[in-house]
């Protein structure tokens, strides 16, 4: 079964959840932001927040030929995760999840600033990203792009990740391309991991991995981990 959905929003945190049968989802989401949204998770377990969100059944459903586009118009966004009971939660501008992802594009464009904070008391395995694509099985042909002015990042929680472009899957096929363009990166590194572009999982099976970053100024403090282009099994 193929579902075709087109969604255009001014601003809404939307998670599209599939019914309990096997399906292929073909989805277009486009959002233009004029104000400065704020995302906050406190002691949140397995929670998800997104501007454009696709979250279908990871065991049965596939996301195919889908697009997520968020245009900021030089506005900003703030993401905060905190609390000792906060674990396995996600905040993203564009979030895409499914059993597999095929032929997909995620774009975050024109932001004045993206501010991400993960407090030191936060539990583990949390994620903050501009573009986040996660498949339980495989991703085939994915393009992620983030273009803006300033990224303020503070990954202070061990076992958690902040990224601009983040892909996570057990297998990759085709072309996986990530591109980031920033005027400035401000990084407060005390714990956790900060990644500009990140491809995580079974990367040995990918046909072609392409990561590119242009950052005019980088300011860092602390002793945490910063990766500009990151690939890991």
N, C-alpha and C positions, 0 to 999 in steps of 0.2 A: 504494500500500500504506500502511496506517495502523497504527502501532505504539502501543499504549496501555501505559504503564508507570507504576506507582506505587511510589515508593521512600521508605521512612522509615528514617532513620539516627540513631544517637546522635552519632557523629562519624566521618566518613570523607571523605577527599578523593577524589571520584568523578568520573571523566570518562567519559561515555557516548559511544562512537564507533560511528557507523553502518556497516553493511556497504556494499560497493561497488555498490549499485544505488539508483536513485531512490526516495525514500520520504518520507512525512510522519510526523513523530514527535510524539505527544501524550504529554507527560510531566509527572508531578507529583512533586516532591521536597520533603521536609519534614525539617528537622533541628533538634533541640533540644540545645543545648550547656550542659553544667554545669561543664566545666573550661575552661582557657585554652589553646587551640591556638596553635601557632607554625608559620608558613610561612617557609621559607628557600630562596632560590635564589642559588647562587654560580657565576658563569661559565656561566649557563644560557642556551642559545640555543633559541628557539621552544618553551619549556617552559610548562606550564600547571599551576597549583595552585588548587583550589577546595574549599569545603565541599560545596556543591551544584554539580555541573558537568554541562553538556550540551554536547558538542562533536561535531557530526555533519559529514558531508561537505559542505564549503562549496561544492562544484561541483554537487552533485546533490540534497541533502536539505534539507527544510524543517522548522522547529519550529513547531507550531501548537497553539493552545489549551493552553498549558503554564504551569505554576506552579512557582516556587522560593521556599521560605520558610525562613528561618533565624531561630530564636528563641534568644537568648543567655541569658536568665534572669539578666541583669546580670553575666555573665562577660565576658572580654576576648579579643582576638585580636591577634597581632603578625605583621606581614608585613615581610620584609627581602629586598631584591635588591641584589647586589653583584657586582663582578668586571668587568674590562675586556672579557671575552668574553661578558658577559651582554647579549643583545639579543633584541627581539621576543618577550619572555616576559610572562606574565600571572599575577598572583595576585589572587584575588577570593573573596569570601564566596559569592556566587551568580554563576556564569558560564554564559552561554547563547550558543551559536554555531551558525549554520546558513547555508544559501544564502539563505533568507528566514526571518523570524520574524513570526508573525501571532497576535494576541490572546494576549499573554503578560503575566505578572505576576512581578516579583521583589521580595521584601521582606526586609530585614535589620532586626531589631527587638530592643530591650532590652539593648544592649551597655553594659557599664561603660566600656570604652574600645576604640577601634580605633587601633592604632599602625602607621603605614606609614613605612618608611625605604627610600629609594633612595640608595645611596652615591654619592659624587662620582665614583668611578672606574668607575661602571657604563656599559656600552655604551648604544646608543640604542634608541628605540621600545619601551620597556617600559611596562607598565601595572599599577597596583595600584588596586583598587576594591572597594567593598562590593557593588554590583550592576553587572555589566557585561554588556551585550547587544550582540553583534556579528553583522551579517549581510553576506555578500558582495554581495548585491543589495539587498533592501529589508526594512524593518520597518514593519508595519502594526498599530496599536493595541497600545501597550506602556505599562505602568505600572510605575514603579520607586519604592520607598519605603525610606528609611533613618531609623530613629528610635533615639536612644541618648543616652548621657551625654557622652562626651568623644571627640574625634578628635584624635590626635597625628600630625601630618603633617610629613614632612621630604623634600620633593622636591629632592634635591641633584644630580640627574643631568640634564644637558642632553638634550633630545629625548625625555624620558619624561614620563608623566602619572600623577598620583594623583587619585582622585575618589571621592565617595560613590556617586553615580548616574551611569553613563556609558553612552551609546548611540552606536553607530557603524555607519553603513550608507551605501550609495550613494544610496538613495531612501527617503523616509518617506511613509506614507499614514495616514489616520485620525487618531487622537488619540495623541500621545506625551506622557505626563505623568510628571514627576519631582517628588518631595517629600522634603525633608530637614528633620529636627528634631533639634537638638543643644543641650545645655546649654553646652558650651564647645568651641571650636576652637583648638588650639595649633599654629601653623604656623611652621616654620623654613624660610624661603624663600631658597635660594641659587642654584638652577638648576631646570630642568624647569618643569612647570606643575602648579598645584594648583587643582582645580575641585570645587565642591560638587556642582552639577548640570551635566552636559555632554551636549549633543546635537551630534554631529560627523558631517558628510557632506552629502548632498544635501537640505538642509533646505527648499529652495524648493518642494518638491513636497508637503510635509506639509499635511494638512488643518488641524490645530490642535496647536500646541506649548504645553505648560503646565509651567512650572517654579516651584516655591515652596520657600522656605527660611526657617526660623526658627532663629536661633542667638543664645542669650542673651549669650554672651561670646566675643569673638575676640581672641586674643593672637598677634601676628606679629612676626617678626624677619627681617632680611635683605631682599634686593631682588629676589626672584623674582616670579613672576606668580601672583596669586590671583584667581580668578573665582568669584563666588558662583553666579550662573546664567550658563551659557556656551552659546552657539549659534554654530556656525561651519560653513561649507561645506567 
